Every structure is written in C-alpha cells, then in structure tokens.
Amino acid sequence: MEPTEIDSLRQQLDNKGWRLQFPPALEEEFQRDYAQRYRTHMQLAILLGAVALLACGVIDPFWMPSVMAQLWTIRLLVVIPLLGILLLSRGSVGERHMQPLAALASCLAVTGLVGLSVTALEPFKHYYSGAITLVMLIVFVLSRMQFHWGVGCALVMMAILNIGLFGFSTTDLKIMAINNFILVASAVFALVGTFLIERSLRQNYLQSRLLAFQNTGLEESNLRLQYLTAIDGLTQIANRRSLDVTLSTEWQRALRKREPLGVVMIDVDHFKLFNDTYGHQAGDECLRGVAGALKDFARRPGDIAARYGGEEFVLVLTNANAQQAQLVAERVRDSIVELAIPHQRSSHGSVTASFGVASVIPGAEHSGPEALLLAADQALYRAKESGRNRVMVSEEAADPSAVA
C-alpha cells in the first residue's frame, strides 16, 4: 500500500469526530467486511424474533381462548415472511443487502406485535406493545445493525405503533402516550448503544487494516534483508555467506542420494593489472560482466553462482561429476572470452579467466565441502601456473567413475 493511503487510514483513526462514514473506496471495503463478519448475527436476530413470536402463542389458549385464532393468524402472517427473509439472507442477496433485510425483518416483527396488541384482550395487549422494546434490543444490539439503519427502523417502528393504536384500536390517549414515551426512550438508549458500537467497530477495522499493512511492510523488509544478506552488492549474484550455506546443504543432499557434487572455482586473469590500467569503476563493470556470464550456468535447483571474494567466483553444480563440471567450466570460459572486454596488459588482448574443477560423491571418508573447495582451488592454482585462460580438473577430489 502507498504511504499516502496509510496516512489516510491514520487520519481516519485519529479523527475524534462523530461522523460514521469513510471515504467511498474505504467505506465500500468496510461494508463488505462488516457484512461478512456480522451476517450471522443478523440472521440469528431474525430467527430469535420468529421463535419468540411463536413461543408467546403458548399462553393464548389459556388466557385468551376467544381471540386465539386471530392471534395465531397474525403470528403466522408475520413469522412466514420472517422465515422467507431468513432463507433469502443465506444467498447472494444476503451477502450484499443484509442490513436492509434485517431492517425489514425488524419492522415486520413490530407490525406483528402491534397487530397482536390491537387484537389481544386487556391487560395482555400491553404485554405485546411493550415487547417492541425487546425487538429494539435484539435488532440494534444483537444483530449489529448500523446506526443509520437503526434510526430508520426506529422511525418506522414509531409510525407503525401509532398507526395501529390510532387506526385499529380504542386505546386510551394516556396509554398511547405512555407507549410512545417508552418507545422513544428505548429507541434513544438503543441507538446510542448502536452508534457507539458501530464507531468502535469502525475504529477496530481501521486498526486491523493498519496492522495488516504494517505486517506486510515488515514481511517485505525481512525479505529485503534476507536478499541483501544473501546477494553480493556489486555483482548481484550469491555472496560468500550464501555460498557456504548452499554448499553445505547440497553436500548433505548428495551424501544421502550418493550423487556427485561438482565445484568450479574461477579467477579473473590479471585483474589487478586491469584495475591499475582502466580504474576501479571499469574493474567493477568487468566483475559484473563475468558474474552475468557465470549465473547463466546455475539454473538447476541447488546450483549456485557466487562471488567468493575479490575477483574469484565459485559455481556449485549438483549431480555433476568431474567430466560434466569440466564441460560446464569450458562453456563458462568461452562465454567470458565472448564478452570481449579489452585488456591491453593481457597476452590475450581481452579479459579471460582460469578455472579449477573438482567433483566428489560425498561419503564418510570425506571431511566435508571445505575439502571439495580446497581441491578446486588447487586445480585453479595449476590452471594459472599453466598459462591461465584454461580449465584444470582436480585429481584428489575427482569422482573416480568420471575420470576412468
């Protein structure tokens, strides 16, 4: 993520205002995350509402047998659509529109309660009208309904209550006033809780986003650090530390599989004279060119091209006997010659390199990969003593099957 985007998240998090709204792109992401996290809460609230409406009907045959049929008709007219909304919420519609579905379900439940209150006998009708406050608690708190949807629901609930009491009931005005007072007070407290919960959830969302980006940045920094500690800064191939780790790993693998492990040591011929003649900047370019030619021959898993130090390089070749490693070394030598880097103080007129090759099938009789490097280094010394720009194979560490 860009620094400006992280700064924007921090500004949103530090905002002490009371506006529950993010910038459009961030708000869209928040709403998707919110729906995913709290969809189950809303579905549970709808289910509990339907169960509660049906459970209250248990008392009808005992307390209000004369209107029991009408009361159960109202319950079924409300519960069946509630179950339909619940089923609808389980599909793609619920993923995108869970808030309006929950709001619709809550208003439908209140409509049912008002209908039950209008139909029920005294004093049980007040039991149903008072239950509207319970619906608010379930909807606004349990379902995690967002504040603006909660405000809309509260206004619709108040309208449904007054339409029912005024239009379909002979309720005393004092009772109506009490019902409205209780409803308004309940709505205020419930909405304050809804607002504070949503604000807290939005802050938590911002904090989690920032933490995720910070962790991503940390991971990238760690990867960068690993890269820097494994790569030679000048030539951009493996450094000595990375070579030691890889060679040790491949030695153990070759030991288990009884496979040959080949090493090629390379030294740029007359490099000090090249530096003295052309300067250190040209010398750096020369080493980069040699490294580029070298890494083209380390493409198999386990193979590695590394800078050993100064103008020396090492090529590790897995499952390569002495003859195979020698062939690779000859190809590398040709590639360096083809670079045609001018070197007037060399008898060849251009930059060349000398090569020492060693290969062995690791076994209990071998002291370790250091001996293999030493054998390649000794072969390299013989190549330089023999006139340079050539490949010499070590006889001490060579794979017997390869030199036979």
Phi, psi and omega in degrees: 000144180290150179303325180297325179290321177295318178299321179298319177297319180294320178297319177297320181290324181280351182295121180267007179286182187240021181271120182271072181201132175260169169303153190312310184295316180291324179296321179296317178295319180298317181296322177295316179295320181297314181298322180292320184285320192245012176299318180295323178301315182292320178297321178295321179297318179296316180297316179296323178297316180295317180296319181296318179298319180287320183295325180294340181288351180297329184278346185302313182297337183268322186258330183221061182297332184290333181242015183302317182298316180295319181296319179289330175297315178298316180302313181294324179294337178265315186293320182299311175298325178299317178294326175296318177297320180298316178295319179297325183291343182280346181263198182294331178297320179295327179296324185264333190226042183291324180299307178297328177295318178294321178296317179298317180296319180293319178293324177295320178296319178294322176300318178296318179295319178295318178298318177295321180294320180292325185275326186293161180272163173293144355267010188290339180297328179289333176298319180284319180294325178291337181290349178299324178297326177295321177300318179300316180298315181297314186287311188282329184260303184295317185280351182060037178296138180287157192301313185293328174289326178295318178299315178299316179298317181299318180293318179294319179299318179296319179295318180297317180299312183289324176297317180295315182289321180284317189272331188235015183214158176252034183298140178297146182299326179295319178295320179297319179296318179298315179300318180293321179297314180297319181295315181295315180298317179297318181297319181298310181296318181294321181288325175299315177298318179298317180298311182296322179295314181295319179298318178296319179295323178293319178295319177298322179296316179298317180297319180293322178296314180298317180297319179297317180291323178295320178295321177298317178297322179295318178298318179296321178295320178296318178296320178296319179295317178299320179297314183295326181279349182253345187245138174288127187296326184281308188266347180062028167243180184301146177266184184298319181298315180294324177298314181300317181295313183294317181297319179295319180296314182290330176298314179295321179294317179295326178296317180292319185271354184055050178245153178286148176236124184253146177227135176239123176257136185235137176228126180290126185290135174051044184289326179298319177296323178298314179298316181295328183277315189252349179097162185291328179296316176295324177298319178297318178297323178297314180295322178295321178295316179297317179298320178297320178292324184290317187290344176293345182253015178234063185254347180279154176302129180097333176290149179209138172251126186221153172272121184277329180151138181059237180259017180259141180229161178226139175240119178261128183238115181282147178050047181230120176280181186299319181295317179294318179295325177296318179298318178296317180299320178297320179293322177295317179302316178298319181297321179292320177298320181293343175296331177054047176280116185302137177212092188291342180263012174254145180294342180268351178080353178213171181290132176229177179215155176251150188229138172239129186242138174215146178212146181205151168266108185304141177207180182297334183281352181261142184282339179143183184294338179297323179294326178293318176297319180297320179296319178293323180294321178293322176295322177298319179299318179294324178296320179290322179292335184270008176119358177067176182051049180205168181246130175237142182253134178289137177269334184292316185256009185292150174288116184304322182293339183274331184261357181293000000 
